[in-house]
Amino acid sequence: PVPGQKYKKRGFLSVGYDHSGHGETPEASKSALVVNEEISGFYCRIFAKTWPAGTDEKIIKNDIKAFWKFFMPNTAHGDAYGIGLLTTLNDELYAEGLTDINRNTVGDGQSTATNWGGWAFAPLRFEGTTKHSMAQAVQQSYHNKRAVMPYLDDFQGEDQAVEDMRLLAKQTLNIKPEQAKVSYSTYKMINKKLGDDLFDADMAAQWGHLTQGADIIPGVIVTSSHTQAELLARPLPQPVPHRGLPNA
């Protein structure tokens, strides 16, 4: 992003942000941001950014606001672990005319999960069935050959944005699903030293395309099991008496 300039959008643009603190190792505890643009049915990762663990939240917040000014996304989701940063960011985006959404007028004005979906930069808990659905959205974009990563092999020189985009590609290949005790898969790093921060940010960005700004909560299917004896012991449903057709 270049100060004072605006990105020329070609499609629906979604931003995802992962807040430091969820990493299992120091290498995996960065804050990360990914910009994902849908162009003609393809989901294109066009920008990636990381901040080292321990970076002042004010610096991260100001950086994200600068990226917002440049990209002017259609939707954005961020890790609710950084709720303080996201709350301040939403207030400043509205105060500076960068969004017409005033979070204080959403719902009852409280910072609750019920209201978060209506914020401009919506907090989201990266856990449970939500994280599973987010990861599946990324997985499907690749399996359906709809995911696009920029070609960077021939790039010469040092550029942090390029290195972060390369890291996103490495982290994406470093994730594998594992069957957990719950009814859905969990997603783990193969090499924990490589981290998963950018992958998590990418999940949030891809989730923005899936929801298109709507507050979608993944459903949970509840099942029960019965033995054959239990089923046979149940009384059969009684037939409904036939009363004939109603009068014309």
CORBEL-V274035 format. One record per pair of residues at least 24 apart in sequence whose C-alpha atoms are under 6 Angstrom apart, sorted by the first residue. I is the first residue (numbers start at 0). J is the second residue. D is the distance in whole Angstrom. If there is no record, write none. Layout:
I | J | D
I | J | D
This chain:
5 | 69 | 5
6 | 69 | 6
6 | 70 | 5
10 | 37 | 5
10 | 38 | 5
11 | 36 | 6
11 | 37 | 5
12 | 36 | 4
12 | 72 | 5
12 | 73 | 5
13 | 72 | 6
13 | 73 | 6
13 | 74 | 5
13 | 75 | 6
13 | 204 | 5
13 | 207 | 6
14 | 75 | 5
14 | 204 | 5
15 | 75 | 6
15 | 76 | 5
15 | 77 | 6
15 | 200 | 5
15 | 201 | 6
15 | 203 | 4
15 | 204 | 4
16 | 77 | 4
16 | 200 | 5
17 | 78 | 5
17 | 200 | 5
18 | 78 | 6
18 | 81 | 6
26 | 192 | 6
26 | 194 | 6
27 | 194 | 4
28 | 52 | 6
31 | 196 | 6
31 | 197 | 5
32 | 200 | 5
33 | 200 | 6
33 | 201 | 5
35 | 204 | 6
41 | 145 | 5
41 | 146 | 6
42 | 145 | 6
42 | 146 | 5
42 | 147 | 6
43 | 147 | 5
44 | 148 | 6
47 | 163 | 6
47 | 164 | 5
48 | 163 | 6
74 | 212 | 6
75 | 120 | 5
76 | 120 | 5
76 | 121 | 5
76 | 122 | 6
76 | 203 | 6
77 | 122 | 5
77 | 123 | 6
78 | 122 | 6
78 | 123 | 5
78 | 124 | 6
79 | 122 | 5
79 | 123 | 5
79 | 124 | 5
116 | 214 | 5
133 | 202 | 5
133 | 206 | 6
134 | 202 | 6
167 | 197 | 5
170 | 195 | 6
171 | 198 | 6
